[in-house]
Amino acid sequence: MRARNPGMACVLLAKPRIGLAKDLALVPRLAGLVNLYRNHEFNDVSGSALIGIEWLHGRDRLSV
């Protein structure tokens, strides 16, 4: 049996910047993806969480 187009799909992304200093920020990222089908066997739910730092110099930005 093969899944067809999802009945409902949703993508969520949160990426706030938390200033640590004038030119340094902590950047956490949360993401989620949900695909729901009529046949629940094919439902797909996934998520991820990342954290990094960002250095700002004028208009330049370096993220690690």
Backbone as a ProteinNet text record, in pm:
[ID]
protein_1_A
[PRIMARY]
MRARNPGMACVLLAKPRIGLAKDLALVPRLAGLVNLYRNHEFNDVSGSALIGIEWLHGRDRLSV
[TERTIARY]
84.4	0	89	46.9	129.4	54.3	124.1	62.1	41	-65.2	-92.6	-65.7	-104.5	-82.1	-140.1	-68.4	-118.8	-247.9	-333.6	-455.1	-421.9	-316.2	-274.2	-123.4	-58.4	86.4	114.1	209.5	242.4	393.1	454.2	596.3	609.3	686.4	708.2	857.3	892.7	1032.7	1040.5	1124	1148.4	1298.5	1342.4	1485.7	1511.6	1496.9	1522.7	1673.2	1711.1	1850.5	1855.4	1947.5	1963.1	2098.9	2096.9	2221.4	2302.4	2429	2519.9	2612.5	2649.3	2734.9	2698.3	2763.9	2734.6	2745.8	2843.7	2867.7	2858	2792.2	2783.2	2640.4	2586.9	2451	2444.1	2355.3	2324.3	2200.6	2204.6	2094.7	2041.2	1937.7	1874.2	1776.6	1757.3	1663.7	1581.2	1450.5	1358.2	1277.5	1267.2	1192.3	1105.9	992.8	903.7	831.6	799.7	728.8	625.7	503	395	322.8	311.5	229.8	128.2	0.8	-105.5	-185.5	-209.7	-282.1	-412.2	-503.3	-627.9	-597.3	-505.7	-461.7	-348.6	-374.4	-280.6	-148.6	-140	-14.4	97.7	60.3	159.6	190.5	129.7	157	305.9	354.8	497.6	512.6	579.7	603.5	751.9	816.9	959.2	989.8	1100.5	1141.9	1291	1344.6	1487.9	1512.7	1622.9	1664.7	1815.1	1856.7	1998	2028.9	2154.7	2196.7	2334.2	2355.2	2483.4	2510.7	2624.7	2660.2	2675.1	2659.9	2668.6	2750.9	2849.6	2934.1	2896.5	2869.1	2828.3	2939.9	2970.2	3068.9	3015.7	2957.4	2894.3	2776.2	2778.7	2671.2	2706.5	2826.6	2870.2	2826.5	2800.1	2754.1	2821.6	2875.2	2935.7	2863.3	2801.2	2726.8	2799.3	2808.8	2874.3	2779.1
-118.1	0	124.4	225.6	344.6	467.9	557.8	680.2	780.1	855.8	962.4	1095.5	1203.2	1336	1344.5	1412.4	1422.9	1504	1467.9	1544.3	1676.2	1674.3	1796	1792.5	1905.1	1916.2	2045.9	2042.7	2161.2	2162.9	2279.5	2297.7	2410.1	2387	2487.7	2516.1	2643.1	2680.5	2796.4	2782.2	2888.9	2910.3	3034.6	3064.4	3201.2	3210.5	3338.2	3363.3	3488.5	3525.6	3580	3526.5	3570.8	3638.6	3769.3	3845.1	3812.3	3775.7	3748.9	3867.1	3934.9	4053	4139.4	4253.6	4346.5	4278.8	4191.4	4129.1	3975.8	3919.2	3773.9	3734.3	3632.7	3588.3	3435.2	3385.2	3243.1	3223.5	3123.2	3103.5	2959.5	2936.8	2805.5	2794.1	2674.7	2652.4	2527.9	2541.9	2430	2418	2297.4	2276	2151.9	2153.3	2038.6	2025.5	1903.5	1873.9	1766.1	1789.8	1693.1	1672.7	1548.8	1510	1407.9	1440.6	1351.2	1302.5	1172.5	1108.5	1049.1	1021.7	953.8	816.9	745.8	616.5	644.6	629.6	669.1	592.8	484.2	409.5	494	594.8	673.9	807.8	838.4	965.7	980	1101.2	1129.1	1252.2	1236.6	1347	1347.4	1462	1470.7	1606.8	1612.9	1737.8	1739.8	1859.4	1872.9	1995.7	1992.1	2104.5	2122.3	2243.9	2277.8	2402.9	2419.7	2541.8	2581.4	2709.6	2756.8	2898.2	2949.3	3087.6	3165.4	3296.8	3384.3	3507	3536.9	3654.1	3758.4	3879.5	3989	4093.1	4139.4	4246.7	4338.5	4449.9	4539.1	4468.2	4458.9	4389.5	4243.6	4200.8	4062.6	3976.8	3849.3	3755.9	3620	3562	3429.6	3341.2	3233.5	3140.1	3007.2	2952.2	2821.9	2732.8
0	0	0	-71.7	-86.4	-36	31.4	83.6	-29.3	-19.8	-116.5	-49.3	-113.5	-55.9	85	175.2	312.6	317.8	411.8	433.3	501.9	583.1	652.1	672	647.5	669.3	743.9	835.1	914.3	940.6	923.9	952	1054	1158.4	1262.7	1275	1293.8	1310.6	1408.7	1511.4	1608.7	1616.7	1597.2	1595.5	1659.9	1791.8	1859.4	1876.1	1887.4	1916.6	2058.6	2138.4	2276.8	2287.4	2306.1	2312.8	2437.3	2417.6	2529.5	2553.5	2447	2452.2	2331.6	2318.8	2209.1	2072.4	2055.6	1924.7	1927.2	2030.1	2043.2	2084.7	2018.8	2050.5	2053.7	2136.1	2142	2054.4	1965	1870.7	1880.4	1962.9	1964.8	1847.4	1796.9	1686	1714	1707.4	1722.6	1593.8	1541.2	1417.6	1430.9	1363.7	1364.6	1231.8	1194.7	1070.2	1097.9	1054	1074.1	941.2	897.2	781.9	830.7	819.4	864.6	744.6	740	630.7	681.5	590.6	630.2	689.4	626.4	677.9	777.8	904.7	1009.8	1007.8	932.9	922.8	862.7	782.4	711	777.2	891	959.8	986.8	970.7	988.3	1077	1189.8	1282.7	1315.2	1297.8	1329.7	1391	1462.9	1525.4	1547	1564.3	1590.6	1677	1749.6	1832.5	1814.4	1787.6	1770.2	1850.3	1883.5	1952.1	1899.5	1881.7	1830.3	1877.1	1838.1	1870.7	1741.2	1752.5	1636.3	1673.9	1591.9	1613.7	1510.7	1555.6	1468.1	1463.6	1341.1	1322.3	1214.6	1254.5	1158.2	1093.6	961	888.2	862	902.7	882.4	999.8	971.9	1073.9	1051.9	1158.3	1151.9	1253	1202.9	1288.8	1294.7	1416.3	1436.5	1513
[MASK]
++++++++++++++++++++++++++++++++++++++++++++++++++++++++++++++++

